[in-house]
Amino acid sequence: MADCFMSQPQQTAIPYDTSALAPGYVLIHADPALLVVNKPSGLLSVPGRGSEKHDCLVTRVQVDYPDALIVHRLDCDTSGLLVLARGKENHRRLSIAFQDRQVDKRYVALVDGELAPASGEVDLPLIVDWPNRPLHKVDFATGKPSLTLYRVVDYDPTEHRSRVELTPETGRTHQLRVHMQALGHPILGDSLYADAKARDKASRLLLHAEYLAFKHPESGERLEFNCAADF
């Protein structure tokens, strides 16, 4: 199980027993204003179209916390930290914080090959590839500005893969996945953007939201959460 924790526990945090929770997520933090959970890979953040896609993170969380409202999303195949608000006013405040980029986010991924240089940025505009939805693509004519910072943590020459930290300065759909593909280093296990060789190196998308920091919607105190990837 991933090592997940809150950097500075708050007095408002509510003790929890994960054995009582609906299966499919791990509760990291709960207080009267918000929840922070670790979403597993393969689970939708919100319901999709059709009854077969009703099962998702938010419906599972609402079994235990009926007032929970989703604030932001992760791709179905991405694991990691997600914030849910409790009540409409806290949802409004947290949504504004995410929209105004007042939230610090960091992901970790395993990508194919060795990145050079070992740190840098990817500044490539993105847009949905309409004939091939849900794919997105780089498009300099009509794409929206998209910026990702990256840093190589280590390189495994035996597997010819790199562990990288990814910081999205913007929040476009599939941004990290498309930007890594554009560098020539797709994320391992990516069924949408990796070539067959990189896709077959992992049984799932090896992308994980490992860090979140933001102000509490009621107290204004800075909260920090860490959740190590299990890969």
Phi, psi and chi 1 to 4 in degrees:
 res  aa     phi    psi   chi1   chi2   chi3   chi4
   1 MET       -  142.9 -179.1  177.6  -68.4      -
   2 ALA   -64.7  147.3      -      -      -      -
   3 ASP   -86.5  105.0 -178.4   13.8      -      -
   4 CYS  -120.7  138.1  -55.2      -      -      -
   5 PHE  -159.2  161.9   60.8   93.6      -      -
   6 MET   -96.0  129.7 -175.0  175.0 -178.4      -
   7 SER   -61.5  -41.3  -62.9      -      -      -
   8 GLN  -132.6   92.9  -63.2  178.4  -24.9      -
   9 PRO   -54.1  137.2  -24.2   34.1      -      -
  10 GLN   -94.1  152.8  -54.1  -63.4  -60.2      -
  11 GLN   -65.9  -22.4  -66.3 -178.6  -10.3      -
  12 THR   -83.5   -6.3   51.5      -      -      -
  13 ALA   -63.3  142.7      -      -      -      -
  14 ILE  -104.8  125.9  -61.6  172.8      -      -
  15 PRO   -58.5  148.2  -21.5   33.3      -      -
  16 TYR  -139.2  156.8   60.5   89.1      -      -
  17 ASP  -120.9  107.9  175.9    6.2      -      -
  18 THR   -65.5  -17.9   55.2      -      -      -
  19 SER   -67.8  -19.5   65.3      -      -      -
  20 ALA   -92.3   -3.1      -      -      -      -
  21 LEU   -88.8  155.5  -58.5  175.4      -      -
  22 ALA   -61.6  140.9      -      -      -      -
  23 PRO   -65.2  152.5   25.3  -34.7      -      -
  24 GLY   111.4   -0.7      -      -      -      -
  25 TYR  -157.1  161.6   73.6   93.1      -      -
  26 VAL  -118.4  126.9  175.6      -      -      -
  27 LEU   -78.8  125.7 -178.2   66.2      -      -
  28 ILE   -98.3  -39.0  -51.1  -57.2      -      -
  29 HIS  -153.4  142.4  172.0   81.7      -      -
  30 ALA  -142.5  130.5      -      -      -      -
  31 ASP  -144.2  177.7   70.3   40.1      -      -
  32 PRO   -63.6  -13.7  -26.9   36.7      -      -
  33 ALA  -106.0  -25.7      -      -      -      -
  34 LEU  -160.2  165.5   63.2   91.8      -      -
  35 LEU  -129.5  147.8  -51.9  167.2      -      -
  36 VAL  -126.9  127.5  178.4      -      -      -
  37 VAL  -129.6  161.8  -57.1      -      -      -
  38 ASN  -104.5  111.7  179.6   21.7      -      -
  39 LYS   -87.1  134.0 -175.8 -171.6   83.9   69.6
  40 PRO   -79.0  158.3   31.1  -36.0      -      -
  41 SER   -65.4  142.2  174.7      -      -      -
  42 GLY    94.2    0.7      -      -      -      -
  43 LEU  -114.4  127.1 -179.0   65.6      -      -
  44 LEU   -62.3  148.7  -68.3  167.6      -      -
  45 SER   -76.2  -41.4  -65.1      -      -      -
  46 VAL  -131.9  164.0  -62.8      -      -      -
  47 PRO   -61.6  144.4  -21.3   33.1      -      -
  48 GLY   -98.9 -175.1      -      -      -      -
  49 ARG   -76.5  134.7  -67.3 -177.5  178.7  179.4
  50 GLY    97.9  146.7      -      -      -      -
  51 SER   -63.0  -27.0   58.2      -      -      -
  52 GLU   -70.7  -13.5   73.9  -80.0    3.3      -
  53 LYS  -111.9   20.7  -66.3 -175.6  177.9 -179.9
  54 HIS   -72.4  -36.3  175.9   72.9      -      -
  55 ASP   -65.6  127.3 -178.9   36.1      -      -
  56 CYS  -163.1  177.0   62.6      -      -      -
  57 LEU   -59.9  -48.9  177.9   84.7      -      -
  58 VAL   -64.9  -37.4   69.0      -      -      -
  59 THR   -68.7  -32.8   56.2      -      -      -
  60 ARG   -71.0  -41.9  -66.3 -173.5 -175.4 -166.7
  61 VAL   -64.1  -37.3  171.6      -      -      -
  62 GLN   -68.0  -16.1  -73.5  171.7  -14.3      -
  63 VAL   -62.2  -38.4  171.5      -      -      -
  64 ASP   -94.9  -29.8  -53.8  -61.9      -      -
  65 TYR  -134.5   87.1  -61.9   93.3      -      -
  66 PRO   -60.2  -21.7  -23.6   34.3      -      -
  67 ASP   -89.1    3.9   59.7   -9.9      -      -
  68 ALA   -72.4  134.5      -      -      -      -
  69 LEU  -128.8  133.1  -60.3  169.4      -      -
  70 ILE   -69.2  137.7 -162.6   83.8      -      -
  71 VAL  -103.1  -39.8  174.8      -      -      -
  72 HIS  -146.6  178.0   63.1  120.2      -      -
  73 ARG  -132.5  157.9  -54.7  179.1 -172.1 -176.9
  74 LEU  -120.7  149.1  -66.0  175.4      -      -
  75 ASP   -53.7  152.1  -68.8  -14.8      -      -
  76 CYS   -52.5  -41.9  178.2      -      -      -
  77 ASP   -85.8   -5.0  -66.4  -27.3      -      -
  78 THR   -93.0  138.0  -58.4      -      -      -
  79 SER  -103.3  167.6   58.6      -      -      -
  80 GLY   127.0 -163.4      -      -      -      -
  81 LEU   -73.8  132.3  -67.0  169.6      -      -
  82 LEU  -134.9  143.0  -95.8  178.5      -      -
  83 VAL  -106.7  135.7  179.2      -      -      -
  84 LEU  -124.3  138.1  -61.9   99.1      -      -
  85 ALA   -89.9  156.6      -      -      -      -
  86 ARG  -114.3  104.9  -57.3 -172.1   68.6 -179.6
  87 GLY    95.9  156.4      -      -      -      -
  88 LYS   -66.3  -39.8  -68.3 -177.0  178.6 -180.0
  89 GLU   -67.4  -42.6  179.6   58.1   24.1      -
  90 ASN   -67.2  -33.0  -72.6  -41.1      -      -
  91 HIS   -64.3  -42.1 -178.3  -96.1      -      -
  92 ARG   -62.3  -46.4 -175.5 -173.3   69.3   82.8
  93 ARG   -65.2  -44.1  -66.9  174.5 -179.6  175.9
  94 LEU   -69.5  -37.4  -74.3  167.8      -      -
  95 SER   -61.7  -41.0  -64.3      -      -      -
  96 ILE   -63.5  -41.1  -70.0  172.8      -      -
  97 ALA   -60.3  -42.3      -      -      -      -
  98 PHE   -69.2  -43.5  -86.5   84.4      -      -
  99 GLN   -64.4  -35.4  -68.6  167.7    8.8      -
 100 ASP   -90.3   10.5  -68.5  -12.0      -      -
 101 ARG    59.1   41.1  -57.5  177.2 -170.8  173.1
 102 GLN   -96.9   14.7  -61.7  170.7    0.3      -
 103 VAL  -118.1  129.4  178.1      -      -      -
 104 ASP   -89.3  128.6  -64.7  -31.8      -      -
 105 LYS  -129.9  143.8  -64.6 -177.8  -84.8 -173.8
 106 ARG  -144.7  138.2 -173.2  178.2   68.3 -117.2
 107 TYR  -117.0  161.3  -66.4   70.0      -      -
 108 VAL  -126.1  144.5   63.5      -      -      -
 109 ALA  -146.8  155.0      -      -      -      -
 110 LEU  -104.7  123.9  -69.6 -176.5      -      -
 111 VAL  -120.1  159.2  -55.4      -      -      -
 112 ASP   -74.8  137.7 -163.1   36.0      -      -
 113 GLY    83.6 -171.6      -      -      -      -
 114 GLU  -114.5  118.5 -177.8  178.2   10.7      -
 115 LEU   -77.2  138.4  -82.8   74.1      -      -
 116 ALA  -144.6  126.1      -      -      -      -
 117 PRO   -69.1  171.3   28.9  -36.8      -      -
 118 ALA   -76.6   -7.9      -      -      -      -
 119 SER  -151.5  155.6   62.8      -      -      -
 120 GLY   168.2 -160.3      -      -      -      -
 121 GLU  -137.5  154.3   62.8  179.6   42.7      -
 122 VAL  -118.5  112.3 -171.6      -      -      -
 123 ASP  -117.1   84.4 -173.5    0.8      -      -
 124 LEU  -133.7  126.6  -64.3  171.3      -      -
 125 PRO   -71.0  141.6   26.4  -33.8      -      -
 126 LEU  -123.9  150.5  -58.3  177.7      -      -
 127 ILE  -152.7  155.7 -166.8  169.6      -      -
 128 VAL   -65.6  139.9   64.7      -      -      -
 129 ASP   -90.7   87.2 -174.1   -4.3      -      -
 130 TRP   -53.3  -45.0  -78.3  103.9      -      -
 131 PRO   -66.8  -17.3  -20.1   33.7      -      -
 132 ASN  -124.8   33.0  -60.1  -62.8      -      -
 133 ARG   -53.9  141.4  -66.2 -171.8  -57.7  -85.1
 134 PRO   -91.1   15.0   35.3  -37.7      -      -
 135 LEU   -63.4  148.9  -66.7  177.8      -      -
 136 HIS  -119.2  162.5  -75.3   65.0      -      -
 137 LYS  -148.0  162.0   64.0  179.6 -178.8  178.9
 138 VAL   -78.3  130.3  174.1      -      -      -
 139 ASP  -146.3  108.8 -170.2  -44.1      -      -
 140 PHE   -75.0  -16.3  -70.0   96.3      -      -
 141 ALA   -85.9  -45.5      -      -      -      -
 142 THR  -124.5   -2.4   60.2      -      -      -
 143 GLY   -69.3  155.1      -      -      -      -
 144 LYS   -88.1  142.6  -64.3 -179.1  179.8  179.3
 145 PRO   -53.3  133.9  -25.1   34.8      -      -
 146 SER  -144.6  127.3  -54.2      -      -      -
 147 LEU  -132.9  127.7  177.3   63.4      -      -
 148 THR  -126.5  132.4  -60.8      -      -      -
 149 LEU   -99.0  141.3  -51.5 -178.1      -      -
 150 TYR  -134.3  154.4   75.0   86.2      -      -
 151 ARG  -146.8  126.4 -176.4 -179.0   73.9   85.9
 152 VAL   -75.7  126.2  176.7      -      -      -
 153 VAL   -87.1  -45.0  177.8      -      -      -
 154 ASP  -161.7  165.5   60.7   53.2      -      -
 155 TYR  -127.9  133.8  169.5   65.2      -      -
 156 ASP  -106.6  101.8 -177.4  -15.7      -      -
 157 PRO   -67.4  -27.0   24.2  -33.0      -      -
 158 THR   -66.0  -44.8  -57.5      -      -      -
 159 GLU   -92.1   -7.7  -61.9  -67.1  -26.6      -
 160 HIS    50.7   59.1 -169.5   47.2      -      -
 161 ARG  -145.8  156.5   67.4 -174.5 -173.9 -171.5
 162 SER  -123.2  141.2  -61.2      -      -      -
 163 ARG   -94.1  125.3  179.4  177.7  -66.8  -89.4
 164 VAL  -129.3  146.5  -65.1      -      -      -
 165 GLU   -94.3  134.2  -71.2 -178.9  -11.8      -
 166 LEU  -123.9  127.4  -59.7  171.1      -      -
 167 THR  -118.5  107.3  -57.8      -      -      -
 168 PRO   -79.8  117.2   29.2  -32.4      -      -
 169 GLU   -81.7  -19.3  -65.7  -64.5  -57.9      -
 170 THR  -124.0  171.3   51.3      -      -      -
 171 GLY  -125.4   52.7      -      -      -      -
 172 ARG   -76.9  151.8  -50.1  -58.1  179.2 -163.1
 173 THR   -60.1  130.4  -59.1      -      -      -
 174 HIS    61.5   19.8  -65.6  178.8      -      -
 175 GLN   -54.7  -51.5  176.0  176.6  -42.9      -
 176 LEU   -64.9  -37.9  -57.1  179.4      -      -
 177 ARG   -67.2  -44.3  -60.5  165.1   72.3  173.2
 178 VAL   -71.1  -39.8  178.7      -      -      -
 179 HIS   -64.9  -40.3  -84.4  174.8      -      -
 180 MET   -66.8  -39.3  -71.5  -61.6   98.5      -
 181 GLN   -61.4  -41.3  178.1 -156.4   38.5      -
 182 ALA   -64.4  -29.0      -      -      -      -
 183 LEU   -77.0  -10.1  -75.6 -174.7      -      -
 184 GLY    88.6   15.5      -      -      -      -
 185 HIS  -132.8   71.1  -59.8  -79.0      -      -
 186 PRO   -62.7  153.0   24.7  -35.1      -      -
 187 ILE   -70.3  134.3  -60.9  173.9      -      -
 188 LEU   -61.8  140.8  -58.3 -174.1      -      -
 189 GLY    78.4    8.0      -      -      -      -
 190 ASP   -79.4  109.6 -167.2  -24.5      -      -
 191 SER   -73.5  -15.4   61.2      -      -      -
 192 LEU   -99.6  -37.4  -66.2  179.2      -      -
 193 TYR  -120.1  -12.4  -61.2  101.7      -      -
 194 ALA   -87.1  150.6      -      -      -      -
 195 ASP   -73.6  172.7   56.2   26.1      -      -
 196 ALA   -59.1  -38.6      -      -      -      -
 197 LYS   -63.7  -49.2 -178.4  179.0  178.3 -178.0
 198 ALA   -70.6  -35.4      -      -      -      -
 199 ARG   -64.1  -38.6 -177.0  173.7   61.7 -112.6
 200 ASP   -81.7   -2.3  -67.0  -16.6      -      -
 201 LYS   -78.7   -8.0  -77.3 -173.4  176.7 -178.0
 202 ALA  -149.9  152.3      -      -      -      -
 203 SER   -86.8   -6.3   59.4      -      -      -
 204 ARG  -148.5  167.6   53.8  152.6  -71.4 -162.3
 205 LEU   -67.9  121.8  175.2   70.3      -      -
 206 LEU   -92.5   68.3  -62.5 -173.5      -      -
 207 LEU  -135.2  129.3  177.2   62.6      -      -
 208 HIS  -142.2  131.5  177.4   80.1      -      -
 209 ALA   -82.5  103.8      -      -      -      -
 210 GLU  -100.2  -14.6   67.3  173.1    2.5      -
 211 TYR  -146.9  136.1  174.9   81.1      -      -
 212 LEU  -139.7  140.0  -81.3  176.4      -      -
 213 ALA  -143.2  134.8      -      -      -      -
 214 PHE  -164.7  169.5   54.6   91.8      -      -
 215 LYS   -85.9  139.0  -70.3 -176.7  178.2  179.9
 216 HIS   -61.4  133.9 -167.8  -80.7      -      -
 217 PRO   -66.4  -18.4   24.7  -35.2      -      -
 218 GLU  -106.9  -48.8  -66.9 -178.2  -13.0      -
 219 SER   -86.7  -23.2   69.4      -      -      -
 220 GLY    80.3   -0.4      -      -      -      -
 221 GLU   -73.5  142.3 -173.1  169.9    2.7      -
 222 ARG   -73.7  129.4 -179.6  175.6  171.2   84.7
 223 LEU  -111.2  140.3  -51.9  178.2      -      -
 224 GLU  -131.4  134.8  -66.1 -171.3   23.8      -
 225 PHE  -130.1  137.6  -60.6   92.3      -      -
 226 ASN  -125.5  139.9  -68.4  -89.2      -      -
 227 CYS  -147.6  103.5 -173.0      -      -      -
 228 ALA   -67.1  144.6      -      -      -      -
 229 ALA   -70.6  152.3      -      -      -      -
 230 ASP   -95.6   22.6   59.2    5.0      -      -
 231 PHE  -129.9      -   54.0   79.4      -      -
